[in-house]
Amino acid sequence: MSMARRLAASRRRRRHRPAISPRGRAVPDCQPPPGPPTSGRTFVQRERALTDSAVPPASGDALDITEFAQLVQGALMRYRSWPDGRAQLMYVSDGCEAIWGFTAPQILADEAIVWHCTEPVDRQLIRASFRAAGISRAPWSHEWRINSPSGGLRWLRGLGRCSAQPDGTLLWTVLIDDATHSVRARLQEQASRSQLSAVCDRLTDVAVQRFDRDMRINYWNQGSEKMYGHTAAEALGRDIIELVVPADLRRGTREKLQALAADGQTSLPYNTWFLRRDGRLAAVQGTAVVLRDADGNHEFVCVDVDPENLSRVEGERASLEAQLRESQKLEALGTLAGGVAHDFNNILAAILGNTRLALMDAQGQPEIVQSLEEIRRAAHRAKDLVQRILAFGRRQNTARKVVDMAEVVTEAVTLMGATAPGKLRLDVECDPQTSLVLADATQLQQVVINLCTNAMHAIAGRDRGRIHLRLSPHDGAPPAAGPGELSIVTDPMGWPDSNVCLTVEDNGCGMDPGTLARVFEPFFTTKPVGQGTGLGMPVVHGILRDHQGAISVRSTQGQGSVFRVYLRGVEGRERPVETDSSLMGLPAPGDVAGGTTILYVDDDELIARMVGRLLSRDGLSAHIYSSPQQALDDVRSGAVSYDLAVLDFAMPGLNGLELAQALRALHPDRPVAITSGFITAELSQRGPEAGVAELIPKPNTGSELIKAIRRLAGRVRQPDQGLNTD
C-alpha cells in the first residue's frame, strides 16, 4: 500500500478518536500534553493539511505524524512559533539520532545541543529563512552544515510548511535529511562547470555552447560570439536549434541530438553549415557531447571550430616540422664541420710548424723567405677560416678583442669575391677615422658576409647590380627609426660618444612592408623551397645582440635596401700589440727551458714529427709518441723520464684528459699541458679538474707551444737547484 493510502486509512479509523496524552488522558485541542515527554512521540494538535508532498499533513492526531515519520528518511519535527520570535519544539522523530547523534528525548530535553552542531554562520541564515517563510506563508527549504559528534562536516536539507493557528501562533511541520552526498555532488558539478567556463571563456577561436534537453542555451562563450555574431546576453535562454541551425536542417538536427541522448552515446561529430547573426552561413566542424548526471538528467555541450582555422593550424604545424628538420640538418652540419675542422687543424699545424722551421733554415735567402712568408700568410687565412667553421658548429669559444672594422670588412669582401656574380659591382669605402671596436672579429665577418649575401640575392638577375659598403664614424646612440624604417637597438643604454656605423646598400628588388617586418624572423625566407634557410638575418641579429649593437633597415620595393649596423666604439685608435707568429716573436732558445725533457704525445704522426724537430731546434730534449698507451706504458716502466708533458686532446684509446690523469697519478708534481683544435667550455672546465696546467690551441706556428713549454718549465725548476726529476 502506498504512503498516501496508508495515511488516509489511518485518518478514517481515528477520525473521531479523542486525543490521548502519554499518560492516557484526553487533552483538549491546542493544549500541550501534561508533564514532561516520555519519548520522542509527543502529542500534537490537529491542524489543516499541508499541500507540500515533501512534508506530512498537519491534520490528524499523534499517530498520524508518528506513522508518517516511520515512512520517510530523516527527522520529522513539529515546532510552534510566536509572533514575538519565541519557538517551542513539540515533536522530533527517532530519525534524529542518525542525523545529529542524539536521541529524541535528549533533543526534546535540550534543543540547544542541535544548534551547537550547526555552523555559527548557518544558524543566522536558518533563523532568517524561517522568519521569511513565516511572513510569506511560503514553503520553507534550506541547506546548512553541521559538525557531527562522530566528526566531520555534514550537509543537511530541511523542507517544511507552517499553518496559522487561531491564537496567532504558527505550527511548523519540518522534515530534515542528510544531504551531504547530493550537496557535495552538486558543489563538485558547480566547480567543474565553473572551471570549464573559465577555460572556455578564454577560447576565442573555439565556440563552446551548453544547452539543456529542451535545447535552451545556458552557456555561450566568447568563441561562440565571434563565430556566430550573437552576444551571450542575446543567446542565453534561446533555443539553439532556432538560433543557429538553418531552417531546412532544424528538424534533422533536433532528431539527431535527441537520438544521441536516447541511445546512450556520448558524442557526435559533425561537419555542417550554421547561421550567423547577419544571415550568412558559416562552415563549422564540431562535436556534440552528452553530459549525464546521477539522476539520469542530461544536457549537451557543442564545441565548434572554423575549418579554415584548422587548415591554418595544420599548415603552421607542417611549417614547424619543416623548420625542425632544417634545424636538425644545421645541427648535423655543425657537428660535421667541427670534425672536419679538427682534422684540418692538424694539417694546418704541420704546415705552419714546418714553415717556421723552413724560415729558420732560409735566413739570408730572401727569395725563399718571401715564398715561405706567402705560405705562412695563406695558412693563417686557412686557420681563420677553420675558426669560423668551428664557431658555426658551436665548437669554438668566441672571445672579444679590440679589432679594426676596416680589416674585418676587407677580409669579408675578399672571402665573398669567389662567390660574387661576375657583373656585380662591389664598392668598399672605409673612413680611417672610424673607431676601433671590442668584438669577436669572426662573428663580425659573419655579419658582413650575411648582409652582402642577402644583397646579392636581392640583385640576382639584374644587369647592373651594385653593393656599396661604407664604414664611417657615428656619434652617440643609434638614431630613432624613420618613416617606413625598421630599427632594432638591442641595448639602448651606455653608448659611448664615438661609435661605428657600417652601411650595406644595394639596388636590388627591395622589400614590401610585410616582408620588412619579418626580415629578422627565424626561418622566414622569400626564396623558393630548397633555396634558403631563413637563418641569415636572424644570425646577424643574434650576433649584434651579443655585442650590444643595433641595426636598422630601410627598403623600397623595386629600388633596393639599406642596412645600417651600429657598434660601440672603444677609446683611442691604437690596438694592443699582438704577438707575431713569425720568427720575430720567438723566445731565445734555451734561456729558461734548457735541459728540460718534454714528453709529447699526438696520434697524428705528421704533427708529432714536426713538433719533435721544433723542440730539438729549440734545444729541448723530447720523447715523441704517436700512441698514448705506449707513452703511458713506458712512463710506468721507467723506460722514459720527463719533466713536463704536452698531450693532444683528441686521441684514440686514451684521450688527453685520461692520459693526463694517469700521468699525474704517477708524477703529481710534473705539469701537463693539452693541445686541442677546439677548446670547448667542457674541456676548459674538466682540464683543471684533471690537473692540466695549460690548454694550448691548435694550430700554431710553434712559438705558442715553445712559450707554453717555457712557462711550464719554470714550475719544475727550483731556485739554486737543478730540475726536479723526482
Stockholm file with secondary structure:
# STOCKHOLM 1.0

chainA/1-726         MSMARRLAASRRRRRHRPAISPRGRAVPDCQPPPGPPTSGRTFVQRERALTDSAVPPASGDALDITEFAQLVQGALMRYRSWPDGRAQLMYVSDGCEAIWGFTAPQILADEAIVWHCTEPVDRQLIRASFRAAGISRAPWSHEWRINSPSGGLRWLRGLGRCSAQPDGTLLWTVLIDDATHSVRARLQEQASRSQLSAVCDRLTDVAVQRFDRDMRINYWNQGSEKMYGHTAAEALGRDIIELVVPADLRRGTREKLQALAADGQTSLPYNTWFLRRDGRLAAVQGTAVVLRDADGNHEFVCVDVDPENLSRVEGERASLEAQLRESQKLEALGTLAGGVAHDFNNILAAILGNTRLALMDAQGQPEIVQSLEEIRRAAHRAKDLVQRILAFGRRQNTARKVVDMAEVVTEAVTLMGATAPGKLRLDVECDPQTSLVLADATQLQQVVINLCTNAMHAIAGRDRGRIHLRLSPHDGAPPAAGPGELSIVTDPMGWPDSNVCLTVEDNGCGMDPGTLARVFEPFFTTKPVGQGTGLGMPVVHGILRDHQGAISVRSTQGQGSVFRVYLRGVEGRERPVETDSSLMGLPAPGDVAGGTTILYVDDDELIARMVGRLLSRDGLSAHIYSSPQQALDDVRSGAVSYDLAVLDFAMPGLNGLELAQALRALHPDRPVAITSGFITAELSQRGPEAGVAELIPKPNTGSELIKAIRRLAGRVRQPDQGLNTD
#=GR chainA/1-726 SS CCHHHHHHHHHHHTTTCCCBCTTSCBCCTTCCCSSCCSSSCCCCCCCCCCCCTTSCCSCSCHHHHHHHHHHSSSEEEEEEECTTSCEEEEEECTTHHHHHSCCHHHHHHCTHHHHHHBCHHHHHHHHHHHHHHHHHTCCEEEEEEEECTTSSEEEEEEEEEEEECTTSCEEEEEEEEECHHHHHHHHHHHHHHHHHHHHHTTCTTSEEEEEETTCBEEEECHHHHHHHCCCHHHHTTSBHHHHHSCHHHHHHHHHHHHHHHHTTCCEEEEEEEEECTTSCEEEEEEEEEEEECTTSCEEEEEEEECHHHHHHHHHHHHHHHHHHHHHHHHHHHHHHHHHHHHHHHHHHHHHHHHHHHHHHHTTTCHHHHHHHHHHHHHHHHHHHHHHHHHHHTTCSCCCCEEECHHHHHHHHHHHHTTTSCTTCEEEEEECTTCCEEEECHHHHHHHHHHHHHHHHHHTTTCTTCEEEEEEEEEESSCCCCCTTEEEEESCCSCCCSEEEEEEEEECSCCCCHHHHHTTTSTTCCCSCTTSCCSCHHHHHHHHHHHTTCEEEEEEETTTEEEEEEEEEEESSSCCCCCCCSSGGGCCCTTSSSTTCEEEEECSCHHHHHHHHHHHHHTTCEEEEESCHHHHHHHHHHTSCCCSEEEEESSCSSSCHHHHHHHHHHHCTTSCEEEEESSCCHHHHHHHHHTTCCEEEESSCCSHHHHHHHHHHHHHHBCTTSCBCCC
#=GC SS_cons         CCHHHHHHHHHHHTTTCCCBCTTSCBCCTTCCCSSCCSSSCCCCCCCCCCCCTTSCCSCSCHHHHHHHHHHSSSEEEEEEECTTSCEEEEEECTTHHHHHSCCHHHHHHCTHHHHHHBCHHHHHHHHHHHHHHHHHTCCEEEEEEEECTTSSEEEEEEEEEEEECTTSCEEEEEEEEECHHHHHHHHHHHHHHHHHHHHHTTCTTSEEEEEETTCBEEEECHHHHHHHCCCHHHHTTSBHHHHHSCHHHHHHHHHHHHHHHHTTCCEEEEEEEEECTTSCEEEEEEEEEEEECTTSCEEEEEEEECHHHHHHHHHHHHHHHHHHHHHHHHHHHHHHHHHHHHHHHHHHHHHHHHHHHHHHHTTTCHHHHHHHHHHHHHHHHHHHHHHHHHHHTTCSCCCCEEECHHHHHHHHHHHHTTTSCTTCEEEEEECTTCCEEEECHHHHHHHHHHHHHHHHHHTTTCTTCEEEEEEEEEESSCCCCCTTEEEEESCCSCCCSEEEEEEEEECSCCCCHHHHHTTTSTTCCCSCTTSCCSCHHHHHHHHHHHTTCEEEEEEETTTEEEEEEEEEEESSSCCCCCCCSSGGGCCCTTSSSTTCEEEEECSCHHHHHHHHHHHHHTTCEEEEESCHHHHHHHHHHTSCCCSEEEEESSCSSSCHHHHHHHHHHHCTTSCEEEEESSCCHHHHHHHHHTTCCEEEESSCCSHHHHHHHHHHHHHHBCTTSCBCCC
//
